[in-house]
Amino acid sequence: MIDVSNLQNQDAIQCTTKEQAIELFEELAASGYRWRGGDSLLNNSNWDTYKTGTCYIIHLDNLRIAYASLPHIESNPKDYRRIILCSDLITDEFEGVDPEIYASMFEG
């Protein structure tokens, strides 16, 4: 699970795998986000454009997402708040679950 609750305006999220981008978009779409042009995030991640250097820019004011390359983000630091690795947003979906219940989930 990816936690998008603490994202701020102009955060750039770098997804180093396509799977991360897809999971991120599922969470963002569930929160009402769309592409800057208004299209659904679930139609295309655009990850293949920059691959491991793909960054997604959060626009909180209108719940829109844009994308750019990591070198572009790094060369324009005044335009972006911070770069966050998508992997740093991944939470343990079993966090807070009673350890005995967690263990019982994997018993034969």
MOVENVEN-V440047 format. One record per residue. N is the residue number from 1. SS is DSSP state (a for helix, b for strand, c for the rest). PSI is psi in degrees with one decimal (NA if undefined). Layout:
BEGIN
n ss psi
N SS PSI
N SS PSI
END
This chain:
BEGIN
n ss psi
1 c 140.4
2 b 127.5
3 c 112.6
4 c 7.7
5 c -22.9
6 c 12.8
7 c 147.5
8 c 162.1
9 c 134.9
10 c 15.7
11 b 141.4
12 b 120.6
13 b 119.3
14 b 121.0
15 b 117.2
16 c -7.4
17 c 154.9
18 a -34.7
19 a -40.5
20 a -43.8
21 a -43.3
22 a -44.1
23 a -41.5
24 a -45.3
25 a -33.5
26 a -43.1
27 a -44.3
28 a -41.4
29 a -38.5
30 a -22.7
31 c 3.2
32 c 3.1
33 c 149.6
34 b 170.2
35 b 156.8
36 c -35.6
37 c -4.5
38 c -9.3
39 c 158.0
40 c 139.5
41 a -23.0
42 a -8.5
43 a -31.9
44 c 129.2
45 c -15.6
46 c 16.0
47 a -33.5
48 a -16.7
49 a -48.3
50 a -2.3
51 a -123.5
52 a -15.0
53 a 16.8
54 b 128.9
55 b 140.7
56 b 128.2
57 b 128.1
58 b 130.3
59 b 94.7
60 c -31.0
61 c -30.7
62 c 14.8
63 c 48.3
64 b 157.2
65 b 139.0
66 b 171.7
67 b 155.4
68 b 170.9
69 b 152.5
70 a -44.4
71 a -36.5
72 a -45.4
73 a -46.2
74 a -30.5
75 a -4.3
76 c 58.9
77 a -24.6
78 a -18.8
79 a -11.0
80 c 144.2
81 c -51.4
82 b 160.0
83 b 127.1
84 b 131.3
85 b 131.4
86 a -37.0
87 a -25.9
88 a -14.1
89 a -7.5
90 b 127.0
91 c 157.5
92 c 115.2
93 c -11.7
94 c 9.3
95 c 130.4
96 c -4.2
97 c 138.7
98 c 128.6
99 a -34.0
100 a -38.9
101 a -43.0
102 a -46.3
103 a -38.5
104 a -21.8
105 c -23.4
106 c 6.9
107 c 143.3
108 c NA
END
